[in-house]
Amino acid sequence: MFKGAEALLFPPDRLKVATVQQIEQAHRLNHPMLTPVQIDRFVQSLREARSDPTFKKAIELATKGNNSVAKGILSFLKIQSCRIFAILGEC
């Protein structure tokens, strides 16, 4: 009885057990024609979820004189954006 109540009150997180292909397929079925603004929002939400460094952080570091780290962050962001856009068929 406890397992049944637990399943009702705390359903399993299906996203944790989904493969990348399943997530891509579900996303494309629900949103086949995304605008560039929607893609940017999606990418930003993924970055926030992973706690990736941001463009804002790169600018802050550059203004403090730490250009090499800022360049590294910008390079990382470019690579990540291209990877995500490639998944969505945009890069």
Contacts in CASP RR format, 6 or more apart in sequence:
PFRMAT RR
TARGET T0000
AUTHOR 0000-0000-0000
METHOD contacts of the structure
MODEL  1
MFKGAEALLFPPDRLKVATVQQIEQAHRLNHPMLTPVQIDRFVQSLREAR
SDPTFKKAIELATKGNNSVAKGILSFLKIQSCRIFAILGEC
15 23 0 8 1.000
18 26 0 8 1.000
24 87 0 8 1.000
27 88 0 8 1.000
31 38 0 8 1.000
34 42 0 8 1.000
34 88 0 8 1.000
36 90 0 8 1.000
39 85 0 8 1.000
39 88 0 8 1.000
39 90 0 8 1.000
42 84 0 8 1.000
42 88 0 8 1.000
43 80 0 8 1.000
43 81 0 8 1.000
43 84 0 8 1.000
43 85 0 8 1.000
46 84 0 8 1.000
47 54 0 8 1.000
47 77 0 8 1.000
47 80 0 8 1.000
52 76 0 8 1.000
52 77 0 8 1.000
52 80 0 8 1.000
53 73 0 8 1.000
53 76 0 8 1.000
53 77 0 8 1.000
54 73 0 8 1.000
54 77 0 8 1.000
55 73 0 8 1.000
55 74 0 8 1.000
55 77 0 8 1.000
57 73 0 8 1.000
58 69 0 8 1.000
58 70 0 8 1.000
58 72 0 8 1.000
58 73 0 8 1.000
58 74 0 8 1.000
58 77 0 8 1.000
59 70 0 8 1.000
61 67 0 8 1.000
61 69 0 8 1.000
61 70 0 8 1.000
61 73 0 8 1.000
62 70 0 8 1.000
81 91 0 8 1.000
82 91 0 8 1.000
83 91 0 8 1.000
84 91 0 8 1.000
85 91 0 8 1.000
END
